[in-house]
Amino acid sequence: MKLASIKFAPGAPDIINKQVFHIRDNVDSAATLCEEAAVHVAQFINTHEIKEHVPLGVTIDLPLEEKSKCGGRVAEDSRTCAGFLRNVDIAQGVDAALLRLHLPVRVTATTNCVISSMVAAQHHFPSTSAALILNHGINAAYYEAPQKISKLANAELGASSTRVAINTELARFGENSSVVQPTMWDHRIDRESTNTGFHVFEKLVADKYLGEIVRNLITDFMDAQLIFARDTDVTTFSEPYTFFTSYMSIMEDTSSDLHDVGGLLQAGFNVQASYVDRQIVRALCHIVSMRAAKLVGAAVAGIVKKASEARDDQEPVVVSISGQLTEMNQPYVECTIKTAKRVARTLDLCEPVFNVLGEDGYTVGAALSSFSK
C-alpha cells in the first residue's frame, strides 16, 4: 500500500512525499483491510505533520463499477482479488474506518489505476487520448465517443461531445479466443497461479510473472544439464518466484565478462556461474523481456486505433505510460514504444506520441481525482 501527499503548482514539478506500508498477509475481510488502511493513513499523517483537512483519492488495480459519487464497488466478476473484496464499496469502507480514528481525511474519489494514470497524463499533457500502465499487472485505457458505447447510446451523455474513458482490462485479453498463443512455460505459470485461466495476457507480459517465466526456463535448462555445473546447489532456483523481474534489468550487463550477471547469480542464488552460464541467463532474460514488450506494443497499437477512431481530427494519438516497469526496465519500455509505432504504421495510422510518466503516474492521478468530486 502506497500513500502520498502531493502539492500541485502551475508550471512547476509536482511535490510528492510518499511512503510504502505493508499490509498483513492474513487479512481475511474487507472491514479488516479498511481498518488497516486507515491505521496506515494515520501513521502517514503523523509522519508528515499534516494538520489541515485533506481529500483522499484512492486508486486500486481492480475493475470498479461506479455506484456512488466517491467511486464504486469492486466488480463482482473480478478474478484477481480476494473473494471478500468483490462487490465491496472501497470508498465507503475506508471512509468509515477513517471516521472511527477521527482523522482529518475523507475519501472523495475511487478509481482504477489506469484511469488515474489517464487523469495524471492529461494534467501534464492535455491532449492525451490513451494510457498504459506497466506495474505488477498491466492495463490500458482510452477515450471513446459515447455514441459508440451501447450502454450510453440512448442516454443523455450519448448525444454529447464528451468522451468517455474506457478501462480495457487489457490483462484479460485472450481469455475467450485463440489470439494469444502461450508457450508450455506460460501454461505452467497459468496452471500454478491462483487464477488459472484468467488474465492470460497479463501472465505473458507483466512484472509479476516475467521473472518467474525466466526461472522456469532456467530450471528446465538445468534439468537438461545445459547450464551450471552438476554439483551446483540450485535449491533457491527451485523455489517459485525467487527470480525477481527487477533482476532482468541487471541482466542487460554489457561488460566483457558479464560481471553483474555473475554477481547477481552468486549473491542471490549462491551459484558460481561460468561465462557461458552467464550468457545463457542473460539471453533468456532478454528473450522473455523483448517478447513481452512486443506483445504489449502490438496491443497498444490496437488501442491507438480505437482512440484514433473516436477523434474528429487527424492528429496523432498521445499515449502515456506509467508504472514501476518504466523505471525498472527501460529497454522493455523502449521496445514497447518502437513496436507500437511500427504496428500503427501497418494500420495506416498516424504515428502515436508517447510520454513516460514514471512510477508515480497513477498516484498523481488519484490525488487529482480527489479534487474533482
C-alpha positions, -999 to 999 in steps of 0.1 A, spaced: 0 0 0 15 33 -11 4 67 4 15 101 -9 8 137 -3 11 158 -35 13 195 -40 5 210 -74 19 243 -86 13 257 -121 45 255 -142 64 236 -115 70 199 -109 46 181 -85 60 178 -50 55 142 -39 60 128 -4 54 91 -4 56 61 19 50 24 14 33 3 40 30 -34 43 -5 -50 46 -5 -82 67 -9 -114 47 -36 -128 69 -62 -101 63 -95 -120 58 -122 -94 55 -129 -61 37 -135 -44 71 -102 -55 84 -84 -43 53 -101 -9 55 -92 -6 92 -56 -14 85 -55 11 56 -69 37 80 -42 30 106 -15 35 79 -31 68 69 -29 79 105 8 70 106 14 89 73 -4 120 86 17 120 118 50 114 100 44 142 75 26 165 101 -5 171 81 -28 192 102 -55 205 77 -84 186 64 -75 169 31 -93 149 4 -81 114 -2 -82 98 -37 -80 60 -37 -67 41 -67 -68 4 -69 -57 -21 -95 -91 -39 -97 -121 -33 -120 -147 -10 -104 -183 -4 -110 -193 32 -102 -221 32 -78 -216 64 -58 -202 99 -62 -170 89 -45 -162 59 -66 -175 24 -69 -176 -12 -59 -151 -39 -69 -166 -57 -98 -184 -89 -89 -165 -108 -116 -130 -97 -106 -109 -128 -105 -76 -115 -91 -87 -102 -57 -96 -120 -25 -133 -131 -26 -142 -108 3 -134 -77 -17 -158 -84 -46 -188 -61 -46 -173 -40 -18 -175 -2 -19 -139 7 -12 -146 44 -5 -173 37 19 -153 12 39 -121 33 41 -141 64 50 -159 47 78 -125 35 92 -110 70 89 -140 84 108 -136 60 137 -100 72 141 -111 108 139 -87 116 111 -89 149 91 -92 129 58 -122 119 37 -123 97 6 -136 118 -23 -127 96 -52 -120 59 -60 -106 50 -94 -89 21 -112 -51 26 -115 -52 30 -153 -79 57 -151 -58 75 -125 -29 73 -149 -50 89 -176 -60 117 -153 -24 124 -144 -13 123 -181 -39 149 -190 -27 171 -162 8 171 -178 -2 165 -214 -38 177 -221 -40 160 -255 -36 125 -240 -60 100 -255 -48 67 -241 -28 54 -212 -8 22 -205 2 11 -170 31 -13 -166 30 -23 -129 27 -56 -110 0 -62 -136 -9 -45 -169 -38 -24 -181 -47 3 -206 -74 28 -212 -85 52 -240 -112 78 -246 -142 67 -267 -170 86 -282 -202 79 -261 -223 72 -293 -202 40 -298 -209 27 -263 -241 6 -263 -248 13 -226 -248 51 -232 -262 53 -267 -297 62 -256 -286 82 -226 -282 120 -224 -244 115 -225 -247 96 -257 -258 128 -276 -229 149 -262 -194 155 -275 -179 144 -242 -155 115 -245 -157 86 -220 -126 69 -205 -128 31 -212 -109 7 -189 -100 -21 -214 -90 -46 -187 -61 -55 -210 -49 -82 -187 -78 -103 -197 -71 -101 -234 -72 -136 -250 -93 -154 -223 -120 -162 -248 -101 -165 -280 -71 -182 -295 -54 -149 -304 -28 -153 -276 -6 -183 -282 11 -192 -248 41 -215 -247 45 -245 -224 61 -223 -198 32 -198 -200 8 -227 -195 28 -238 -164 27 -203 -149 -11 -201 -155 -17 -236 -141 2 -228 -109 -13 -194 -104 -42 -185 -81 -65 -175 -110 -59 -203 -136 -75 -195 -170 -78 -158 -162 -56 -128 -171 -39 -148 -198 -23 -118 -215 -10 -104 -182 8 -136 -174 29 -132 -206 39 -96 -201 36 -83 -165 62 -76 -139 46 -101 -115 53 -130 -139 83 -122 -161 109 -132 -136 90 -165 -129 90 -173 -166 128 -169 -167 131 -190 -136 111 -218 -152 133 -216 -183 165 -218 -162 153 -248 -142 144 -266 -175 179 -258 -188 193 -272 -155 172 -304 -159 186 -309 -194 221 -302 -180 226 -273 -203 236 -248 -176 256 -247 -143 280 -274 -131 264 -307 -119 274 -302 -83 259 -267 -81 235 -261 -52 203 -249 -71 180 -250 -41 170 -214 -44 163 -216 -81 138 -244 -73 116 -221 -52 88 -203 -71 91 -166 -77 126 -163 -64 139 -148 -96 125 -113 -94 116 -93 -125 138 -65 -112 168 -88 -118 162 -86 -156 174 -50 -158 207 -62 -143 209 -88 -170 214 -60 -195 250 -61 -185 273 -53 -214 307 -58 -197 332 -82 -214 328 -108 -186 292 -101 -177 304 -93 -142 270 -80 -129 252 -111 -141 277 -133 -123 275 -112 -92 237 -115 -90 237 -152 -95 263 -156 -67 246 -132 -43 210 -141 -50 213 -179 -57 247 -189 -44 256 -201 -79 291 -198 -92 283 -193 -129 307 -197 -158 309 -172 -186 287 -194 -208 262 -198 -179 260 -160 -177 255 -157 -214 226 -182 -213 209 -165 -183 213 -130 -199 199 -143 -232 169 -159 -215 161 -127 -197 164 -107 -230 141 -131 -249 114 -131 -223 116 -93 -218 115 -85 -256 87 -109 -263 66 -93 -236 74 -58 -248 65 -66 -284 32 -82 -273 24 -51 -253 34 -28 -282 11 -46 -305 -18 -43 -280 -11 -6 -276 -13 -2 -314 -48 -17 -313 -58 7 -286 -43 36 -305 -65 26 -334 -96 27 -312 -86 61 -298 -80 74 -333 -114 63 -345 -130 82 -316 -114 115 -326 -127 141 -350 -93 152 -362 -63 136 -378 -38 144 -350 -16 117 -336 -29 98 -306 -9 108 -275 -3 78 -252 10 80 -216 30 51 -200 34 48 -162 42 22 -136 72 7 -120 85 -11 -151 91 23 -167 119 28 -142 129 -8 -136 133 -20 -172 138 8 -198 147 -15 -227 113 -31 -222 96 3 -225 117 14 -255 108 -19 -273 71 -14 -265 71 21 -280 90 10 -310 67 -19 -317 35 2 -312 48 27 -337 57 1 -362 23 -17 -360 5 16 -361 22 23 -394 10 -10 -408 -26 0 -398 -22 33 -417 -24 53 -385 -6 85 -377 25 76 -356 14 79 -319 32 101 -295 44 86 -262 50 103 -228 65 83 -200 52 94 -166 72 71 -144 63 51 -114 40 77 -97 17 84 -126 -14 67 -111 -6 82 -76 -7 117 -90 -39 108 -109 -56 97 -77 -47 130 -60 -61 149 -89 -93 128 -89 -98 136 -52 -104 173 -61 -129 165 -89 -157 154 -68 
